[in-house]
Amino acid sequence: MMYAVHNITNSYDVIEYDFLEVAKKIKPKMSEDIKPLKYLMYMHGRNYTLSEYWPDPMAFKYTPKGKKQNNDVSILEGLVVFSDKAHDALQPLLAEYGEFLKIDVEGDRKYLFNPLVFGEEDHTLSKKRYFNNVHTGYDCIAFNKDDVDSKVIYKSKLGGALLYCNEVFVEAFKAHQLKGLTFTPVEDYIYKGEF
């Protein structure tokens, strides 16, 4: 069984994540031929890593509503923000599926998870969306069951920064009584939600 992973309804971004600020902070460790803003914009589709450029830790501020909500896990711009508790609980399960980047949020230790594993799509069953004969995205994305059933968490090359998972992740999330995410079952392996 596969699941689409979303933030809970009426949730707020936990941290103030500004692409320009992050680009400035990672630039000093990058070679001159890499454009940091472009790197961040394309990192999900091109599977770019951040760990070699990441200050340890990078500082962020809470959003006022995000701090009050205090979720353990929150999806943010294709990255996932983990509380210290959620990181300790899920890091052994997720280590091979991406990189954990340490962040400091007003004195609280948290982690950004950059997912680096793709689920294999079935291009023949995935339906493209067009506007005025221009491809603008997908109405649905079909996944190869044999590929994704064994992957704990993954993303799609076709579907932007959305995340998907299997039952192992859902069960671990619930077993550790974490909050912040909701899981939509995708029984036919064809995701028809928002992209």
N, C-alpha and C positions, 0 to 999 in steps of 0.2 A: 504494500500500500504506500502511495506517495501522498504528501501533504504540501500545500502551499503555506508558507509561513508569513504571517502579518503581525503588525503591532495590534494590541488590543484596541477596541473601539474607544474613541475619545482620549487617546494617549497623546502625549506631547514629546517632542524631541528632548532628550535628557540633557544634551550639551549644546552649546552654541558652536556649530561646526561651520566655519567660514572657509570656503575653498581658497580664497586669496591668502588668508592668514596661514593656513596649512602649507600652501605652496611656498610662502616665504620661509617657513621654518624648516622645510625639507631641502630647500635649494642649496644651502651651504655644503651638504654632503654629496650633491649630484655633480656629475661632470658638466662642463659648459655646453655640450651639445644636447643635453636634455632640458626641455622646457617644463618646469614643474607643474604649471597649471594644466597644460596639455596632458601631461602624464597622469594627473589626478582625474581629468575628464574621461580619459580612455582606459583607466586601469581595470574596470570590471570586465569589459568586453575583451580586452587584450591580456587579461590575467597578470597585470603588473603587481609586483610585490612592493612593499613599503619599508620592510624591516631594516634594510641596509641604509636607508636615509632618515629613519625615524629618530628624533631626539629621545633619550630615555630618562624620564618620561616627558611627553609633550603635555603642556598645560592647557586646560580648557576651563570655561566657566559653565555653570549650570544655567539652563533656562529656568526662570522662576517656577513655571508650572511643572516642568520636568522634575525639578528637585522635590517639589511637594508630592508629586505622584510616586516617586521613588521605586520605579520598576527595576527588577533584577536584570532584564534583558530588553533591548530596544533596537529595532532596525533603524539605521540612519544613513541615507545616501548610499545604500548598497553595502555598508559596513554594519557591524552589529556591536552595540555597546553592552558590555558585560560588567555587572557589579563584581566586586571581589568575591562574594559568595558564589555567584553564578560561574565565574571563571574557575574557582577551585573545584566546583562540582562537575563542570562540563569540559574543561580543558583536556583531560585524558582522552575523552571521546572524540574531540574535534581537532586535535593537534595535527593530524595528517590531512585535514581538509582546508587548512588555511593558516594564517599567521595571527598571533596575538600581539598587539602593540600596547605597551603600557602607557596609560595616560594619568595625569593628575587633575582631578576636578575639584578645585577649591579645597585642596588638602585631602580629598578622598581618592584612594587608588581604585582605578577602573581599567578596563581593557577594551580596545577596539579590535574586533575580529574581522580580518580581511579574507573572505572566502575565496579559495583558489581552485576549486574543483567544479567542472562542468558536468551536467547531466547530458547524456546523449539524446538529441532530439530526433524524431522521425519527421523528416522534411516532407514526405509524401502526405502525411496526415495533418501537418501544421498548415493553417490557412492564413495567407497574407491579407492585410487590409490595404485598400487603395483609396486615395482621394484625388480626383481629377487625373487618373491614370498614374499617380505617383505613389509608390509603396511607402506607407506611413507607419507600419507596424504589423501586428498580428491580431486576428480575431481569436485564435486559439493556438496553443503550442502543444504538440504531442511528444511524449517522451518514450524512449525504448525501455520497456519494463525490465528486461534482463540486465540492463546497465544500471538503472537508478535504484532498483530494489536493495542493492547492497551498499548504496552510498548514504551515509548518515545525514549529510547536508551538502547541497550543491546549488549551482546557479545555471542559468540558461544563456547560451550565446545569442539566442533570438530575443529573449525577453527582458533585456536590460538588467536592472539591479535587483530583481525579485529573487527570493530564496525559496528553496524546496527542501524537504527532508523525508526520511523514512520513519517507521514506527519506533525505531531505537531512540531517535532524538526526542520524539514526543514523550515516550515513556520515561526517559531520563529527566526531562524537563519537569514532568509531573511528580516523579519520585522525589525530587529535591525541593518540591513545593516552591518553584520559582514562579514569578509573575511578570507579565509584560507582553507575552506573545499569545497568539491564537493560531490554530492549525486547521486548515480547510482540507478535508479528504478529497483526493482526486482519484476516484475509483477506476476510471477508464484510462488513466494516464494522459488525458488531454485536458490541459488547463485552459479554461475559458474566462478567467477573471480579468481584472484590469491589469494593464501592462505599464 
